[in-house]
Amino acid sequence: MDYHIRSAEPRDSPHIMAMIRELAEYEKITHFIKLTEEVLHRDGFGDNPWFRCLVAERPENEPSETGPPFAGYALFANSYSSWTGRTLHLEDIYVSPQFRGRGLGKKLMKKVAQEGLKSGCSQIHLSVLKWNNPAIHLYKSLGAESLTEDPGYQVMSFNLEALKNMAKEEQLSCTL
């Protein structure tokens, strides 16, 4: 079965948000979702978009158990490497369970790679849960390297509370 992969449009915001929720359920981390459909719409389709998204439309003759008209999506943003320059950060790539095993994840990854090359990127970075062996296998089969295993990088993140605390402390100890 062939899937049409295209750039997301503003009208797709509710369906993308539904797939983000579906992904969080699959990863058993729904409690991490703070994003709303309105913020997603603003950030992806406003005057200065913060991300790009590809959607894989499901064939019309194949009903979806999830409701969204998509079989999968990939959400990514520009980033920058001080070593190699332009980079894409792949935040999400997801294929609904009923559409897995058909090569759709690979097709989405290839489209993301094409978008990256069109933008002058030299690499794609992403994070994957260590228990998600099917995704790890897919990425490695496409040539990905593990930055945790090879150079030994540790992925770190600052949440909103940490950002606020850090910013507050900096204001107290620094005068401009």
C-alpha positions, 0 to 999 in steps of 0.5 A: 500500500502506498502512502502519500507523505506531504508537509503538514498544513495548518488544518492538520494541527488537531490531527498532529496533536492527536498523534502526539498523544498516541505516541505518548501513550505508546511510550507510556509518558502521557503525563509529560504532555503540556502542549496544547493544540493551540500552541502547536498550531501557533508554533508550527504555522505562525509567522516564524515556525519553530518546527516542520512536520511531515504527515503520511496520509493513510489510504482512503480505503483503509479506516483508522482505529485512531481517528486521525487521517494519518498513518504517521508523522515526523516532527523536526526543527532546525538545530546547529552543531558547532562541529558540522553546522546545520543540523535537523533535530528529529523530535518525533517520528511515529507510525500508528500500530496498525500501519507498522511493518509496511516500511512507512517509518523508513519512508518518513525517515527518508523524507526527513533526510531529503528535507535536511539535505535541501536545507543544507544540513549535515546531520540529523539528531534524535533521541530514542527510548532505550527499550524501543528496539524496533526504532533503534533497529530502523535507525541503525539500518539507515546508518545512525550511530549511537552517541551514547555508545560511541563517544559516550554523550549523555542527553540532558534536558532542563524543564521549565522550572529549572529554566526559571530557577537558572534565569532567576539566579543569573539575574541576582549574580550578574549586572549588565 
